[in-house]
Amino acid sequence: MADAVNTEARERLQELVQRSHPSEKLRYSTLLLALHTLFGIHCGMLLALFFRPVQRAANIDELVRNALGADISTGPAQHSSMVQ
């Protein structure tokens, strides 16, 4: 049953991506890879980052820093090794 639901969800996602972005042939596979990495993220962090009410205009760097409890003030080149 779970396999059937999983297959159905993937097929619908693929159809949506093909309709929305027909010229981007690798978009679906890239999306699947990105979605797979989300399974390693604690749902509480995603809730805090994306679904908490923002009281003021917020800087995305500040929101991510607060959600991760990390210092992201360094440049992107230093973070590329952390992402890999």
The first five atom37 places (N, CA, C, CB, O) and aatype in JSON, in Angstrom:
{
  "aatype": [12, 0, 3, 0, 19, 2, 16, 6, 0, 1, 6, 1, 10, 5, 6, 10, 19, 5, 1, 15, 8, 14, 15, 6, 11, 10, 1, 18, 15, 16, 10, 10, 10, 0, 10, 8, 16, 10, 13, 7, 9, 8, 4, 7, 12, 10, 10, 0, 10, 13, 13, 1, 14, 19, 5, 1, 0, 0, 2, 9, 3, 6, 10, 19, 1, 2, 0, 10, 7, 0, 3, 9, 15, 16, 7, 14, 0, 5, 8, 15, 15, 12, 19, 5],
  "atom_mask": [
    [1, 1, 1, 1, 1],
    [1, 1, 1, 1, 1],
    [1, 1, 1, 1, 1],
    [1, 1, 1, 1, 1],
    [1, 1, 1, 1, 1],
    [1, 1, 1, 1, 1],
    [1, 1, 1, 1, 1],
    [1, 1, 1, 1, 1],
    [1, 1, 1, 1, 1],
    [1, 1, 1, 1, 1],
    [1, 1, 1, 1, 1],
    [1, 1, 1, 1, 1],
    [1, 1, 1, 1, 1],
    [1, 1, 1, 1, 1],
    [1, 1, 1, 1, 1],
    [1, 1, 1, 1, 1],
    [1, 1, 1, 1, 1],
    [1, 1, 1, 1, 1],
    [1, 1, 1, 1, 1],
    [1, 1, 1, 1, 1],
    [1, 1, 1, 1, 1],
    [1, 1, 1, 1, 1],
    [1, 1, 1, 1, 1],
    [1, 1, 1, 1, 1],
    [1, 1, 1, 1, 1],
    [1, 1, 1, 1, 1],
    [1, 1, 1, 1, 1],
    [1, 1, 1, 1, 1],
    [1, 1, 1, 1, 1],
    [1, 1, 1, 1, 1],
    [1, 1, 1, 1, 1],
    [1, 1, 1, 1, 1],
    [1, 1, 1, 1, 1],
    [1, 1, 1, 1, 1],
    [1, 1, 1, 1, 1],
    [1, 1, 1, 1, 1],
    [1, 1, 1, 1, 1],
    [1, 1, 1, 1, 1],
    [1, 1, 1, 1, 1],
    [1, 1, 1, 0, 1],
    [1, 1, 1, 1, 1],
    [1, 1, 1, 1, 1],
    [1, 1, 1, 1, 1],
    [1, 1, 1, 0, 1],
    [1, 1, 1, 1, 1],
    [1, 1, 1, 1, 1],
    [1, 1, 1, 1, 1],
    [1, 1, 1, 1, 1],
    [1, 1, 1, 1, 1],
    [1, 1, 1, 1, 1],
    [1, 1, 1, 1, 1],
    [1, 1, 1, 1, 1],
    [1, 1, 1, 1, 1],
    [1, 1, 1, 1, 1],
    [1, 1, 1, 1, 1],
    [1, 1, 1, 1, 1],
    [1, 1, 1, 1, 1],
    [1, 1, 1, 1, 1],
    [1, 1, 1, 1, 1],
    [1, 1, 1, 1, 1],
    [1, 1, 1, 1, 1],
    [1, 1, 1, 1, 1],
    [1, 1, 1, 1, 1],
    [1, 1, 1, 1, 1],
    [1, 1, 1, 1, 1],
    [1, 1, 1, 1, 1],
    [1, 1, 1, 1, 1],
    [1, 1, 1, 1, 1],
    [1, 1, 1, 0, 1],
    [1, 1, 1, 1, 1],
    [1, 1, 1, 1, 1],
    [1, 1, 1, 1, 1],
    [1, 1, 1, 1, 1],
    [1, 1, 1, 1, 1],
    [1, 1, 1, 0, 1],
    [1, 1, 1, 1, 1],
    [1, 1, 1, 1, 1],
    [1, 1, 1, 1, 1],
    [1, 1, 1, 1, 1],
    [1, 1, 1, 1, 1],
    [1, 1, 1, 1, 1],
    [1, 1, 1, 1, 1],
    [1, 1, 1, 1, 1],
    [1, 1, 1, 1, 1]
  ],
  "atom_positions": [
    [[0.82, -1.19, 0.0], [0.0, 0.0, 0.0], [0.87, 1.26, 0.0], [-0.94, -0.01, 1.21], [0.62, 2.18, -0.79]],
    [[1.87, 1.32, 0.87], [2.75, 2.5, 0.93], [3.51, 2.67, -0.38], [3.73, 2.38, 2.1], [3.72, 3.8, -0.83]],
    [[3.94, 1.56, -0.98], [4.64, 1.65, -2.27], [3.74, 2.23, -3.35], [5.14, 0.26, -2.7], [4.2, 3.02, -4.18]],
    [[2.48, 1.85, -3.35], [1.54, 2.37, -4.35], [1.33, 3.87, -4.17], [0.2, 1.63, -4.26], [1.28, 4.61, -5.15]],
    [[1.21, 4.31, -2.93], [1.02, 5.74, -2.65], [2.28, 6.51, -3.03], [0.67, 5.97, -1.15], [2.19, 7.59, -3.61]],
    [[3.44, 5.96, -2.71], [4.71, 6.59, -3.05], [4.85, 6.73, -4.57], [5.88, 5.78, -2.48], [5.24, 7.78, -5.07]],
    [[4.52, 5.67, -5.29], [4.6, 5.69, -6.75], [3.65, 6.72, -7.33], [4.3, 4.31, -7.33], [4.01, 7.47, -8.23]],
    [[2.44, 6.76, -6.82], [1.44, 7.73, -7.28], [1.92, 9.16, -7.03], [0.09, 7.49, -6.58], [1.78, 10.02, -7.9]],
    [[2.47, 9.41, -5.87], [2.95, 10.76, -5.53], [4.09, 11.17, -6.46], [3.42, 10.82, -4.06], [4.13, 12.31, -6.92]],
    [[5.0, 10.26, -6.74], [6.12, 10.56, -7.63], [5.65, 10.82, -9.06], [7.14, 9.41, -7.63], [6.14, 11.73, -9.73]],
    [[4.68, 10.04, -9.51], [4.15, 10.24, -10.87], [3.47, 11.59, -10.99], [3.18, 9.12, -11.23], [3.64, 12.29, -11.99]],
    [[2.7, 11.95, -10.0], [2.02, 13.26, -10.04], [3.01, 14.41, -9.96], [1.01, 13.37, -8.89], [2.85, 15.42, -10.64]],
    [[4.03, 14.25, -9.14], [5.06, 15.28, -9.05], [5.78, 15.42, -10.39], [6.07, 14.94, -7.94], [6.03, 16.54, -10.84]],
    [[6.1, 14.3, -11.01], [6.79, 14.34, -12.3], [5.91, 15.02, -13.36], [7.16, 12.91, -12.75], [6.41, 15.82, -14.16]],
    [[4.63, 14.72, -13.38], [3.71, 15.37, -14.32], [3.66, 16.87, -14.09], [2.3, 14.76, -14.2], [3.7, 17.66, -15.04]],
    [[3.58, 17.27, -12.84], [3.53, 18.69, -12.5], [4.8, 19.41, -12.94], [3.32, 18.87, -11.01], [4.74, 20.49, -13.51]],
    [[5.94, 18.81, -12.66], [7.22, 19.42, -13.03], [7.34, 19.51, -14.55], [8.4, 18.62, -12.44], [7.81, 20.52, -15.06]],
    [[6.93, 18.47, -15.26], [7.02, 18.49, -16.72], [6.1, 19.56, -17.32], [6.67, 17.12, -17.29], [6.47, 20.21, -18.3]],
    [[4.92, 19.74, -16.75], [4.01, 20.77, -17.25], [4.52, 22.16, -16.91], [2.61, 20.58, -16.66], [4.44, 23.08, -17.73]],
    [[5.03, 22.33, -15.7], [5.47, 23.65, -15.24], [6.78, 24.1, -15.86], [5.61, 23.63, -13.74], [6.97, 25.29, -16.11]],
    [[7.68, 23.17, -16.1], [9.03, 23.49, -16.59], [9.42, 22.51, -17.69], [10.08, 23.46, -15.43], [10.33, 21.7, -17.49]],
    [[8.76, 22.54, -18.85], [9.01, 21.54, -19.88], [10.42, 21.57, -20.48], [8.02, 21.72, -20.98], [10.9, 20.56, -20.99]],
    [[11.08, 22.71, -20.43], [12.42, 22.8, -21.02], [13.52, 22.3, -20.08], [12.71, 24.23, -21.42], [14.65, 22.08, -20.52]],
    [[13.22, 22.13, -18.81], [14.23, 21.7, -17.83], [14.12, 20.2, -17.6], [14.06, 22.47, -16.49], [13.35, 19.75, -16.75]],
    [[14.88, 19.46, -18.35], [14.78, 17.99, -18.34], [15.25, 17.36, -17.03], [15.58, 17.43, -19.48], [14.76, 16.29, -16.65]],
    [[16.17, 17.99, -16.34], [16.72, 17.41, -15.11], [16.04, 17.92, -13.84], [18.21, 17.7, -15.03], [16.43, 17.54, -12.74]],
    [[15.05, 18.76, -13.98], [14.43, 19.39, -12.82], [13.79, 18.36, -11.87], [13.37, 20.39, -13.28], [13.91, 18.48, -10.65]],
    [[13.11, 17.37, -12.42], [12.44, 16.36, -11.59], [13.45, 15.56, -10.77], [11.62, 15.41, -12.46], [13.26, 15.37, -9.56]],
    [[14.51, 15.09, -11.41], [15.5, 14.29, -10.67], [16.22, 15.15, -9.63], [16.51, 13.66, -11.64], [16.53, 14.67, -8.54]],
    [[16.5, 16.4, -9.97], [17.12, 17.3, -9.01], [16.2, 17.54, -7.82], [17.48, 18.63, -9.69], [16.65, 17.59, -6.68]],
    [[14.93, 17.69, -8.1], [13.95, 17.89, -7.03], [13.87, 16.67, -6.12], [12.59, 18.19, -7.62], [13.8, 16.81, -4.9]],
    [[13.89, 15.48, -6.71], [13.86, 14.26, -5.89], [15.07, 14.17, -4.98], [13.79, 13.02, -6.78], [14.95, 13.78, -3.81]],
    [[16.23, 14.51, -5.5], [17.44, 14.5, -4.67], [17.34, 15.52, -3.54], [18.69, 14.78, -5.52], [17.74, 15.23, -2.41]],
    [[16.82, 16.69, -3.83], [16.67, 17.72, -2.79], [15.65, 17.28, -1.75], [16.25, 19.06, -3.42], [15.87, 17.48, -0.55]],
    [[14.56, 16.69, -2.18], [13.55, 16.23, -1.23], [14.1, 15.14, -0.32], [12.32, 15.73, -1.97], [13.77, 15.08, 0.86]],
    [[14.93, 14.27, -0.88], [15.51, 13.19, -0.08], [16.35, 13.74, 1.07], [16.36, 12.27, -0.96], [16.33, 13.19, 2.17]],
    [[17.08, 14.81, 0.82], [17.91, 15.38, 1.88], [17.07, 16.01, 2.99], [18.86, 16.42, 1.3], [17.54, 16.13, 4.12]],
    [[15.84, 16.41, 2.68], [14.98, 17.0, 3.7], [14.58, 16.01, 4.78], [13.75, 17.57, 3.06], [14.23, 16.4, 5.89]],
    [[14.63, 14.72, 4.47], [14.27, 13.72, 5.46], [15.23, 13.72, 6.65], [14.24, 12.34, 4.83], [14.87, 13.26, 7.73]],
    [[16.44, 14.22, 6.46], [17.42, 14.28, 7.53], [17.27, 15.49, 8.44], [0.0, 0.0, 0.0], [17.97, 15.6, 9.44]],
    [[16.36, 16.39, 8.11], [16.16, 17.6, 8.89], [15.01, 17.38, 9.87], [15.88, 18.82, 7.97], [13.95, 16.87, 9.5]],
    [[15.23, 17.74, 11.1], [14.21, 17.58, 12.14], [13.0, 18.45, 11.8], [14.78, 17.93, 13.54], [13.17, 19.63, 11.48]],
    [[11.81, 17.9, 11.88], [10.59, 18.63, 11.5], [10.36, 19.85, 12.37], [9.38, 17.71, 11.58], [9.79, 20.84, 11.91]],
    [[10.8, 19.82, 13.62], [10.65, 20.98, 14.49], [11.41, 22.19, 13.97], [0.0, 0.0, 0.0], [10.95, 23.32, 14.1]],
    [[12.58, 21.94, 13.39], [13.36, 23.04, 12.85], [12.64, 23.64, 11.63], [14.78, 22.57, 12.47], [12.6, 24.86, 11.48]],
    [[12.08, 22.8, 10.77], [11.35, 23.3, 9.61], [10.12, 24.1, 10.05], [10.92, 22.14, 8.7], [9.81, 25.14, 9.47]],
    [[9.42, 23.61, 11.06], [8.27, 24.33, 11.57], [8.67, 25.7, 12.12], [7.57, 23.52, 12.67], [8.02, 26.71, 11.85]],
    [[9.75, 25.73, 12.87], [10.21, 26.99, 13.45], [10.67, 27.96, 12.37], [11.35, 26.73, 14.44], [10.46, 29.16, 12.48]],
    [[11.29, 27.43, 11.33], [11.83, 28.29, 10.28], [10.75, 28.83, 9.36], [12.86, 27.53, 9.48], [10.77, 30.02, 9.02]],
    [[9.81, 27.98, 8.94], [8.87, 28.38, 7.9], [7.46, 28.69, 8.39], [8.8, 27.32, 6.88], [6.71, 29.37, 7.69]],
    [[7.08, 28.23, 9.57], [5.69, 28.38, 9.97], [5.47, 29.21, 11.22], [5.1, 27.07, 10.16], [4.33, 29.35, 11.67]],
    [[6.51, 29.73, 11.79], [6.3, 30.6, 12.94], [5.95, 31.99, 12.42], [7.56, 30.64, 13.87], [6.43, 32.4, 11.36]],
    [[5.14, 32.72, 13.13], [4.79, 34.07, 12.67], [6.0, 35.0, 12.77], [3.61, 34.64, 13.48], [6.71, 35.0, 13.77]],
    [[6.21, 35.76, 11.75], [7.31, 36.73, 11.73], [6.73, 38.07, 12.16], [7.99, 36.83, 10.31], [5.82, 38.59, 11.52]],
    [[7.25, 38.62, 13.24], [6.71, 39.83, 13.83], [7.16, 41.09, 13.1], [7.1, 39.91, 15.28], [6.52, 42.14, 13.2]],
    [[8.26, 41.0, 12.39], [8.8, 42.18, 11.7], [9.42, 41.71, 10.39], [9.86, 42.93, 12.59], [9.55, 40.51, 10.14]],
    [[9.8, 42.65, 9.58], [10.52, 42.29, 8.36], [11.84, 41.64, 8.77], [10.77, 43.55, 7.43], [12.64, 42.25, 9.48]],
    [[12.05, 40.41, 8.33], [13.21, 39.65, 8.8], [14.18, 39.38, 7.67], [12.77, 38.34, 9.44], [13.79, 39.25, 6.51]],
    [[15.42, 39.3, 8.01], [16.48, 38.94, 7.1], [16.55, 37.41, 7.08], [17.86, 39.59, 7.52], [16.6, 36.79, 8.14]],
    [[16.56, 36.8, 5.89], [16.56, 35.33, 5.8], [17.8, 34.75, 6.46], [16.49, 34.89, 4.33], [17.73, 33.68, 7.07]],
    [[18.94, 35.43, 6.35], [20.15, 34.93, 7.02], [19.95, 34.85, 8.53], [21.35, 35.83, 6.7], [20.38, 33.89, 9.17]],
    [[19.3, 35.86, 9.07], [19.05, 35.88, 10.52], [18.08, 34.76, 10.92], [18.48, 37.24, 10.94], [18.28, 34.11, 11.94]],
    [[17.03, 34.55, 10.12], [16.09, 33.48, 10.42], [16.76, 32.11, 10.39], [14.93, 33.5, 9.43], [16.53, 31.28, 11.27]],
    [[17.58, 31.87, 9.38], [18.27, 30.59, 9.27], [19.25, 30.42, 10.42], [19.0, 30.46, 7.92], [19.34, 29.35, 11.02]],
    [[19.99, 31.47, 10.73], [20.96, 31.42, 11.84], [20.25, 31.06, 13.14], [21.7, 32.77, 11.98], [20.73, 30.22, 13.9]],
    [[19.12, 31.7, 13.39], [18.37, 31.42, 14.62], [17.8, 30.01, 14.62], [17.24, 32.44, 14.79], [17.84, 29.33, 15.65]],
    [[17.29, 29.56, 13.49], [16.7, 28.22, 13.42], [17.75, 27.13, 13.58], [15.97, 28.04, 12.11], [17.49, 26.1, 14.21]],
    [[18.92, 27.36, 13.01], [19.98, 26.35, 13.08], [20.82, 26.48, 14.33], [20.87, 26.44, 11.87], [21.53, 25.55, 14.71]],
    [[20.74, 27.63, 14.97], [21.59, 27.86, 16.13], [23.05, 27.91, 15.74], [0.0, 0.0, 0.0], [23.93, 27.54, 16.51]],
    [[23.31, 28.39, 14.5], [24.67, 28.38, 13.97], [25.07, 29.79, 13.55], [24.8, 27.41, 12.77], [24.22, 30.67, 13.38]],
    [[26.35, 29.99, 13.4], [26.87, 31.26, 12.92], [27.06, 31.15, 11.42], [28.21, 31.64, 13.63], [27.94, 30.43, 10.95]],
    [[26.23, 31.86, 10.66], [26.37, 31.83, 9.2], [26.88, 33.16, 8.68], [25.02, 31.48, 8.54], [26.62, 33.52, 7.53]],
    [[27.6, 33.86, 9.49], [28.1, 35.17, 9.09], [29.3, 35.07, 8.15], [28.47, 35.99, 10.3], [29.69, 36.07, 7.56]],
    [[29.88, 33.89, 8.02], [31.02, 33.74, 7.12], [30.53, 33.61, 5.7], [31.87, 32.52, 7.52], [29.34, 33.42, 5.46]],
    [[31.44, 33.72, 4.76], [31.08, 33.69, 3.34], [30.65, 32.31, 2.89], [0.0, 0.0, 0.0], [30.89, 31.32, 3.58]],
    [[30.0, 32.25, 1.7], [29.5, 30.98, 1.19], [30.6, 29.98, 0.86], [28.69, 31.22, -0.02], [30.36, 28.78, 0.92]],
    [[31.79, 30.45, 0.52], [32.87, 29.52, 0.19], [33.25, 28.66, 1.38], [34.09, 30.29, -0.31], [33.61, 27.49, 1.22]],
    [[33.17, 29.23, 2.58], [33.52, 28.46, 3.77], [32.44, 27.47, 4.14], [33.78, 29.38, 4.92], [32.71, 26.49, 4.83]],
    [[31.21, 27.7, 3.7], [30.11, 26.82, 4.03], [29.94, 25.68, 3.04], [28.84, 27.6, 4.11], [29.24, 24.71, 3.33]],
    [[30.56, 25.77, 1.85], [30.37, 24.73, 0.86], [30.86, 23.37, 1.38], [31.09, 25.1, -0.43], [30.28, 22.34, 1.05]],
    [[31.92, 23.36, 2.17], [32.4, 22.11, 2.72], [31.45, 21.55, 3.77], [33.78, 22.3, 3.32], [31.38, 20.34, 3.96]],
    [[30.71, 22.43, 4.45], [29.76, 21.97, 5.47], [28.53, 21.35, 4.82], [29.36, 23.14, 6.38], [27.93, 20.44, 5.39]],
    [[28.14, 21.83, 3.64], [26.96, 21.35, 2.97], [27.19, 19.99, 2.34], [26.51, 22.34, 1.92], [26.27, 19.17, 2.27]],
    [[28.41, 19.74, 1.89], [28.71, 18.5, 1.18], [28.75, 17.33, 2.06], [30.0, 18.59, 0.48], [28.99, 16.22, 1.61]]
  ]
}
